[in-house]
Amino acid sequence: MIADVKKSAEQKMQKSLEALRVDLGKVRTGRAHTGILDHVMVDYYGSPVPISQVANVNLIDSRTIGVTPWEKKMVGAVERAIRDSDLGLNPSSQGDLIRVPMPALTEERRRDLIKVVRHEAENAKVAVRNIRRDANATLKELEKDKDISEDEERRAEEDIQKLTDRYVAEVEKMLQTKETDLMAV
């Protein structure tokens, strides 16, 4: 039972790490890539949907993304969604095509992006700590039901704490790498 709790906690922590890796990949470092727009949600007849479900997203050149909505009347909604996102992009439409130029990263914009990256890392740490809390609650429940002894519970909690520390350190390492990436000119 204890092994199951530990294994489940580790798997969930690994998923949190993967989610952070994906989120950090979306933060741009100067060049255009289509993954930047992955989390932009468009209001599609009253429902928020990812931009990839209402338009084709492709690269026009190394500094410009092209977005072509499948329905002509969605051009305004898609353009508005990109502009209102926290990415600091300024799209312009030319007929059916929405051009999204990547502005050069200024020192101020780099600092803003570092704040975004730090926020994402903090969310990942909170997720890891919540997993620890849930695992410890499960262990306490097992101990209360007399399925495991107090000593076993205490040892398992220490193991889960070590696991938590390891994953928090991993999050910190990913954050440092991304910050270094962003500050490199």
Secondary structure, DSSP 8 states (H G I E B T S, - for coil): -HHHHHHHHHHHHHHHHHHHHHHHHHS--SS--GGGGTT-EEEETTEEEEGGGTEEEEEEETTEEEEEESSGGGHHHHHHHHHHSTT----EEETTEEEEE-----HHHHHHHHHHHHHHHHHHHHHHHHHHHHHHHHHHHHHHTTSS-HHHHHHHHHHHHHHHHHHHHHHHHHHHHHHHHHH--
